[in-house]
Structure formats: structure tokens, C-alpha cells
Amino acid sequence: MYKLYAIVAIAALLIISCNKDASKTPEQTAEIKVLKLEDLAKDDFEYKSGDVTVEGLCVHVCAHSGKKMFIVGKDENNKLQIFTSEKIATFDKNLEGNNIQVTGTLEEERIDNKYIANMEAELAKENPESKGTCPTEEDMNKINDLKAKVANSKKGYISIYTMIGSKVKSI
């Protein structure tokens, strides 16, 4: 009889210890990757899925809605637009000018030659006098810059990322 109680007790302990790790959600057990904004701009960067953390200087929080903000890295040309989620109602305007850490998921927009051709067509529609060309020299410079980046890309496209933020803190 005592052997039976001992076996039941050992089995119960094994079941309890195995279930302890199973009670954690995947969100709790997954390690969040910390990235620099410069990482996102690299041609060989690939985003699979899941949460990542990015650090940067908050340069703008939308004053009207507070639902988007921009952060920059060491190079001010590396800018990331971040949107709120159901976990964050609005971004605090006081974040502007502070170094912050934002955790969330990335969304990728791929810029390829087809995308650029569509962009050129839209710009031409905005200015019918342009006879099918971009309306301004500034727009043309942006188009030519994108074309050069796509041509030099190993992937045949460039990625522009935005983030849906789930957590923000000043650092």
C-alpha cells in the first residue's frame, strides 16, 4: 500500500513540475530581439516575425492624435515610424527629445521597380502639365535615389519598415 502511495506521489510531482513551464505563454518565454535602427536599413536584414525592441531618439509625436511617432538612430536618415496598438492608446508628447526603447512588431513595405513606376505615374497625374514626368525636381531626385537603391540591392528591392508598438519606455 505504501509503495502505491509513493508511486502516486512521485507521478503527481512529475505532472506538476512538467506543467509549471507549460503555464507560461509563448510571449513570456520568447526572447525579444533588440535591434538598432541601422540594422533595419541593412540590405541583408530579414525580419521573420514576433516582437523586437528598437532604441532611438524620439523626434516627433503626433500632436493631434498621439497615435504615431518617429524615432531616429545615430544617423538621422534612419527614421522609424511607430504606430499605437491596442496595448498603447496614445504616445505621450513628453517622449519627444528623449531616448526611448520601443517594443513591437515590424511591418515591411517592399520598394521595387514596379512600385517606383507606380509612384512616378501618380506624381505625373498630380501635375498634368508635366507631360508624364515628375512635377518637381525634388520628387525626381527621390525617384532616382530609390531607383539607385533598388539597383544596388542584393534582393532586388528595398525594405521600409514601420512598427506597431506594444511597449514604450524612456531610457
N, C-alpha and C positions, 0 to 999 in steps of 0.2 A: 504494500500500500504506500509506504514511504517513497519507494522508487517511482511510483506513478506520480505522486505529488512533485517530486524533484524534476521529473521529465516535463510535466506541465509547466512548472515554474520556469525552467530553462527555455522552453518553447515560447512562453509569454514574454520573457526578457528579449529574446531574439526578435520577435514580432515588433515589440515596442521600439527597440533600437533601430530596426530597419525602417520603420515608419517615420522616425524623427526627421531624417533627411528628406523624405518624400513630402513632408508637410510644407517645405519651402517652395515658393513659386519659382518658375524659371527666371522671373525678373530679379528675385533675390539672389539666385545662385549664379546668374550670368555676370561676367566681369565686363564692366563698361570701358571701352577703349577711349583713351584720351588722345586727341588729335590737335595739331597746330593748324591754323588756317593755311599755312604754307603747304601742308600735306595735301589739302583738298585741291590745290592748284597744280600739283604734280601730275604729269602725263600718265604715270604708272599707278596712280591711286585708284583703287577699286573699292567701292562700298557694297557690301553684301546686304546687310540688314541689321536691325537692332539699334539700341541706344549707343550714342557716342557722346563724349564730352569735349567741348571746344572752349578754349580760353582766348580772350581778346579784350580790346578796349571798346566799350560801348560808345559809339559816336552819335547815335540818334535813337530816340524812342518816339514813335508817332504820337504827337500831341493830341490829335483828335480822338483816336480810339484806344491808343496804348496797346494795340494788338500786334504790332510789329516793331522790330528794332534792327539795327545794324551794328555789327562789331567788326573791327579791323585787327589785323595781325601786326607784326613788326613792319611789314611793307603795307602802306595804306591802300595799295591796289588790291590786296587780298581782303575782300569785304564779304561778309556773310549776312544774308537777310534771314531773320528768325521770326517766326510767327507763333502766336499763342496756341494752346491746345485746351482740351477740357480740364487739364490739370492746372493750367495757369490762365486766369481770366484776363488779366492785363499785365503789361510790364510797367514797373514803377519808373516814372520820369526821372527820379533821382539816380537811376543807374547810369545816365549819361555822364561821360567823363571818367567813369570808373572801370578798372579792370574787372572783368566778370568771368564766370565759368558757367556755361550753359550745357545742359544735358538734354538730348532729344534724338529724334530720328531725322536722317537726311533725306531729301528728295532731290533727284538728279534730273536736269534738263540737258539733253544732248544737242549740241550745236554742230550740224554737219552742213555740207554744201547745199542740200535741198532746203534746209532751214534758212540759210543765208539768202538763197534765191527768193524764197517767200518774203523775207524781210525786205529785200530790195523792191519787190513788187508792191508791197504795202506802202513803202515810203514814196514810191512813184505815184501811187493812187492819191496820196495826200497832196501832191503838188502836180496837177496835170500839165502845167507849163514846162515841167522838167523834161517832157518828151521821153518818158521811160527811164530816166536816171534819178538818182537820189536828189532830194531837194536842197541839201546843204553840203558844204564841204566837210563839215563836222560828221554828218551822217556817213558820207563816203569814206572818211578816214576810219570810222568804226567798222564799216563793212569790210574794207581792205585789211584791217587788223584781224578781224575774225577769220577771213579767208586765209591769211598767212598762218594763223594759229592752227587752223584745221589742216592745212597742207603740211605743217611740221609735226603734227600729232601722229604718234605710232598707231593710234586706234582709228584714225580716220574721222574723228570727231573730238570736240572738247566738251567737258562736263562743267556745268554750272550748278552749284548746289545751293539749296535753301534748307532751312531746318524748321521742324515743328518742335518747339521747346516744351519740355516737361518739368524742368527744374532750372532755377537760376539762382546764383549767389555771387556776391561781391567777393573778390579775393585781394 
